[in-house]
């Protein structure tokens, strides 16, 4: 009897989730969602587990959210996996995080291929351990022809360094005479960023209750809608993503101008 009740409850929850997904698809879906995945360490601490256990659980959340985003028709999902500042963390934790792409992609790559997901990465690849580079390179090669969701791992990434490098490349081109001073504009700068092949994010999600950008996509987020939640990343599920998208769909995006009733 108890098993039947549990099964019926699960069926109702799944039906409710399916209904919410169906409703979301009828509205404007964000083309690009960026996520600052925060709270893995606190999730583990609350359970008297080592911090690395939270990172491992967070990896499973990436899978769930990727599947739903792809199903909803999101074009790009950028997940902030490791910042240039994260090297300051304890070596044991850093080493564990550097192994996660290898485990994640080794386990889920066949599923990503089946779902037509394309894997890319932005960040300083050359300074990552070779096993991390190889795992990312293998996934990018295996999915390069896929035409569904673009899963973009921000790994060893820092926005200030990205913008600095873009400015250096542009300055060099000006110095070489292939560009002039008057050629430098917002579009040119965007073309020199690591996200040049992606649309700018429509929606930024940050978990764990923190309300800062932490050196993440500072240029690209100029007109992005922000959504913050106290939910820790390992606890972030499909319902949470739908909550964020529901909020996005109910906002009036003006891009600095006026829209609709605001013009009256």
N, C-alpha and C positions, 0 to 999 in steps of 0.2 A: 504493500500500500504506500509506504513512504517513498519507495523508488518511483512509483507512478506519479506522486505529487511533485517530486523533484523534476521529473521529466516534463510534466505539464508546465511547471513554472519556467523551465528552460525554453520550452516551445513558445510560451507567451513572450518571453524576453526577446527571443530571436525574431518573432513576428513583429514585435514593436520596433526592433532595430531595422528590419527589412522595410517597414513602413516609413521610417524616418529617412532611410537611404533613398527610397522612391520619391519622397517629398523633396529632398534636397536636390535631386537630379532635375526637378521641374523648375528650379530657380537657377540663378547665375552661380556657377561653380568657380571658385578661384582657379585661375590658370596656373599659378605658381604659389605653393605654400612653403614657407621656410619655418623650421622649428629649432629652437634652442632647447635641447633635451637636458633638462636640469633636474637634479634631485636623486640621482642614483645612490650617492653615498648616504644621504639621509634615509632613504628607503631601507638600505642595509642596516644602518645604525639602529633604526626603530625595531628591527628584528634580531638585534644582537649578532649580526653577521658581519664579516669583513666587507670593506667598501667594494672590493672587486665583485662580490656577489650581486651588488646593485647594478654594476655595469653589465654583468652577464644577463640579468633579468631585463635590463633596458634594451639589450640586443633583440630580445623576443618582441618587445614593443615595436621596434622598427619594422619588423616583419608584418605585424598586424596592421599598422598604420599605412604601410606601403600598399598592402593588398586592398585596403578600403579606398585609399586615394586613387589608385588605378581604376578601381571599379566605378568610382564617381566621375571619372573623366578628367581628373587633374592632370595637367600637362607636365608639371615638374614639381618634385618634392626635394627640397634641400634640407639636410639634417646636419646640425653642427655637432660633429662627432669628437673633435679634438682641436683646441685652439693653440696658437703659437705660445700662449701663456701657460698652457697646461703642462709643459715640460717641467715646471717648478714643483709639480706634485711628487710624492715619494716614488722612488724608482720602481718598486714592486708594482705599484698601481699603474704607472706609465707602461711598464713592460706588458702587463695584462691587457691594457687597452689596445696596445699595438698588435696584440694577437687576435683581437676580436674581429677585424675585417677578414682575416684568414678563416676563422671559424664560421662567421656569418655567411660569407660568400661560398665557403666550401660546403655548407649545409644547405643553403637556400638558392644557390645559383640555378639549379635545374628548375626550380619553381619560378624564379624571375624570368628565365628564358621562356617557360611555358606561358607566363602572363604577359609576354611581350614588353617587359620592362628593360629600359636601357640604363646601364650603370655608368656614371661618370664621377670625376673627383675634381675638387678645386682645393688648392693649398700648395704648400712647398713639398712636393713629392720627393725631391732628391735627398732630403735629410731624414726621411723615414727609414726604418729598418728594411732590409731587402725582402724579408718575408712578407711585410706589409705591402711594399711596392708590388711584389709579384702577385699577391692575391688580388689587388685592385686592377693590375694590368690584365690579368687573366679574365676577370669579370667584364672589363671594358671591351676586350677583344671578342669575348663570347656573345656580347649583347649589342655590339655596335650597329647591327642592322635592324634592331628592334625599333618599333615605331610607336609604342605605347608610352606610359609614364617614364619620364627621365628621373631616376633616383640619383641625386647629386650628393655625394659625401663631402662635407667641408672638413677636411682632415689636415691637421697642421696648418690651419688657416687663421689669418688675422687680417682684418679689413684695412687697417692703417698701412700695413706692409703691402697689401694688394694695391692700394691707391698710390703709394710711393713708387712702386715698380711701374705702374702705368704712367706716372708723370715722368719717370726716368726714360722710358721708351719713347714717349712723345718728344721729350727734350732732345734726345739723340737724333730723332728724325728731323727735327727743326734744324739742329746743328748740321746735319748731313745735307740739308736743302731739299729733302723729299716732302717736307711740310713747311708751312710758313706760320708765323705768329697768329695770323687771322684765321687759320684753319682750326685752331684749338677751340672746341666748343663742347657742350655737354655730350652730344652724340659721339664725338671722337673719343672722349674720355671713356664712355661706356663701352666702346668697341675695344678698348685696351684692358678692360677688366676681365677677371676669370669667368664671369658670367655672360660674356658677350654673346653666346649662342642661346641664352635663356631669356624669357620675358622677366621683367622685374617682378618681385614677389607682390602678390595681391594681399596676402595674409601672413602675418608673423605670429607664431605661437611660442610662448615661453612657459614652461612648467615650473612647479615647485614654489611659486609665490614671489620669486624675484622679478623685479620690474626694471631691468636695465638691458642694454644691448650687448655688453661684453665684447666689444670690438668685432661685431658680426654684421657684415654687409651694410656698412654705414652709408655708402653712396646709393646702393640699390633700394634701401628702405625709405627713401624720401617721402613717398606717398602711399606707403603700405599701411594697411589696417592692422593694429596690434591687438592681440588677445592674450591675456595673462590668466593663469589658473594656479591655484594652490596645490593641485594634484601633482604628485611626484611622477617623474617620467615612467618608471616601471608600472605604475598604476594607471597610466594614461591609456584608455582603450578606445574602441570604435565610437562609443557613445560620446566620449570627450571630444573627439575630432568633429563629430556632427554638431556638438554644442558650439564649437568654434566657428564652424561654417554657417550655422544658423545665425550667429551674431553678425558675421560678415554680410550675410544676405539681407540683413535688416538695417544695414548702414547706408547712408547717403554719401557716396564718394564724390567729392567736389573738385579735387585736385587744385585747390586754391581759388576756384571760381564759385559760382552759384548754380544751384540746380533746383528744378521743380518749384515747390512752394516758397523756397528762399528768394526767388526772383520777384515775388509779388509784393 
